[in-house]
Amino acid sequence: MNDLLIHNFEKDLEEFNITLNERQTEQFIQYYELLLEWNSFMNLTAITQFEDVLKRHFLDSVSIIKAIPDLYNSSKKLIDIGTGAGFPGIPIKIVFPGLKITLLDSLNKRVKFLNKVISDLKLENINAIHGRAEDCARLNELRESFDLCVSRAVSNLSTLSEYCLPFVKKNGYFISYKSEKVIKEYENAQKAIGILGGKCETKIEFELPNSDIYRNLLIIKKEKNTPNKYPRNAGLPIKKPIF
């Protein structure tokens, strides 16, 4: 791998007050190699150049530190909804190994990839689950049992909140990663977030270090339990968002 690109990645991470040890750097490289290998026969990501993956996937994933700064030495439980190729959950796990992480995806072959990454990188206290958020959020062992829920999925915030907030315990947080300005979307989701037991606490707008790549973290606190009727049956949160 290109040593200069690794060096630049580590310098970018320093702007988030993140310093990697040698093993963590190796894990990121190994993750990229697996991503490239599996992407050759299944659709995991359109971003494949090493420099772009480092910036747009790995660095972006761990930018959660700007929203939740106390992740070092934390044993919080975190679930990543619609994780896809493992973003942001696996980079978060590499950088903050004390977190207990669950990766949820609706496509079984992606879950097989995630299990391969977990195994080859020798990651502990992390598991990948195959299922839809609407179904898994009704399971007693998952519902309202996580300190943090994260998602980089592209659905609107109202829909994402219905997927994600049922997993979050009271006083926990749902962090939505967005790559664009979402003023209208943010306003339109207020009703849904309130119904689901959440409250918009703040949003953090920034550019990824040494780039003009805009990012937005929406921070939603869980203030009360989500009513049992939510999430609604599969498909409804997308077809008929709560507005």
N, C-alpha and C positions, 0 to 999 in steps of 0.2 A: 504494500500500500504506500501511497505517496506521503512521505514523512512531513512535507510542508503542509499538506492538507490536514493531517492529524494535528500538527502544531497550531494551525489556525483555528481548528475546532476547539482545542484546549484553551486557546486565548479567548475565544468567544465565550466559553463556559465560565471563564474567570470573571466576566462581566455580570454573571449571575451568582458570583461567589461560590462557584463549584470548581473543585480541584479533583481530577481523576488520579487514581493510583494506576500502576502498570496493568494490573489485572482488569480493571474497568475499561481501560483503553483497548486491551485485547478483546474483551467481550463485545465492544462496539464494532470492532473490525470483523470479528467472527459473525456477528449478527448481520452485518452488511453482506458478507460472503454468502450466507444462507439465503438472505433476501434475494440476491442476484441469481443464485442457483435455482431456487423454487419459482422465481418470477419467470424463468425461461419456459415453464410448462403450465403455469397457472397465473391468473391476473391478481397480483398483490399490490403493485404500485406502478404508476406511469413515470415516477421519478426514479431513475436508476444510476445516474452519474454519482460517483462517490462524494464529490464536493456538495452536490445538491441534497443527497440523502443526509449527510452530516448536518447541513444547515436547516433544511426544510422539514425533516422528520425527527432526527435525534435532538438537535438543539431546541427546536420548537416544542417537542414533547416535554423536555425538562424545564421549560419556561414557567411551569406551574409554580416554581419556587418564588416567582414574583407575587403570586396570589396567596400561597401557603408557605411562609418562610421557615416554619419549624419542622421541616421534614427530615432533617438530619437526626440520626439516632431516634427516629420515631418508629413505633410499632403499630401505627394506625392501620386500619383495614380500608383498602381502596378497591373499587371496582371500575373497570374501563368498559363502557358500553359501546358495542359496535366497533371493537378494537381493530378489525381488519388484519393487517400485517403486524399488529402489536403496538400501534401508536395511539396514545402516548404511553401505555402501560409498561412495556418492556424497557424503554429507555429510563423511565422513572425508577423501575426496579433496579437497574444497573447502578444508577447514581445514588439511590436511597435504599440500600439493600435490607434495611430493617422493616420496611413496609410489608404488610401482608396483602398480596395483590391477587385479584380475580379478573381474568380476561373473558369477556363474553362476546361471542360472535354467532351469527345465525347460519354461517356456512361451514359445514363440517370439514371440508378440505383445508380451510384456513386454520381451523382449530388444530388439525394435524401438523400444519406448519408451525404453529405456536408451540405445540408440545415438543417438536424437534428443537426449536430454539431454546426452550426451557431446559431440555435435557443436555444439549451440546454446550450451553453456556454454564451449566451446573448451577442454575438459579434455584434458590430455596424459598419456601413459603410463597409460591405463586402457582396458580392453576388456571387452565383454560377450559371454558365451558361452552358446549354447543347448545344454542337455544335462542329463542326470540326474547327480547326484553319484556314484552307483554306477558309472556308465560312465566318466565323465570322470576319476575317481580312478585308473583303470587306464591312462591315457595317459601315456607316458613324459615328455612335456613338462610335465605337471601334477603327477604323483605325487611327493610328498615334495620339492616344489620351492619351497614358500612359507615365509617367516619367520613369518607370522601367518595364521590362518584365523579368520574371525568369522562369526557367524550369529545372527539374531534369529528364526529359525524356531521354530515352536511344538512341535515333536516333543520327546519326553522325552530326557533327557541321554544315555542309553545309545545310542539311535538316532542322535542328532546326532553323537555321538563317532565312530560308525562311518562316517557321511557325511564328517566333517570331518578327523579325525586322519590319514587316508591322504594328505592334501594337504600336511601340515606336515612340514618337514624336521626332522632331529634338532636339539634345543635350541631349536626354535621353539615357538610357543604357539597354542593354540586358545582363543578367548574366546567363551563362550556368554552371550548377553544373555537375562536372564529378568525377567519382570515380577511374579513372585510368590515367596514363600518356598519353597524347594525342598529342604528338609532330607532328606525321604525319598527323593526323586528323586536327589539328590546321593549318598546312601548306596547306593542300588540300582545306580548307574552305575559304582561303583568297579571292579567286576570287568571290565566291558567296557573301561573306560579303560585298565586295566592290560594286558589282552590286546592292545589296539590300539597299545600302545607309549607310552601317556601316564601322567601322574601328576597328580592334583589338587594344585595348589600352594596356592591360596587362593580365597576368594570375598569379594567386596566388596559390602556392602549399603549402600544410600544412598537418599535421596530426591532427585529432580530439583530443582534450585535453585528456590526460591520456589514450592514446590508440596508436596502430600502424595502425590506419585506415587512409589511404591516401585519400586526397581530393584535388580537383582542381577547382578553380573558374575562368572562362574565362570571361573577361570584354570587352564588345563590345559597342562602342559609336556610336550613330546614328548621322551622320554628314549631311545627305541630305535625301530628301524624297525618299521613295521606289517607283520605277516605277509602274504604275497602273497594269501592266501585272502580278505582283507578289502579293500574292502567286499564283502559277499555280493551275489548277484544282485538286480536291481531288485525292490523291495517287501519283501524279507525283513527288512531292518533295522527296518521299521515293524511288520510282522506278528509277527516273532519276535526282539525285542530280546535282546541278550546280557545275562543276569542271573546 
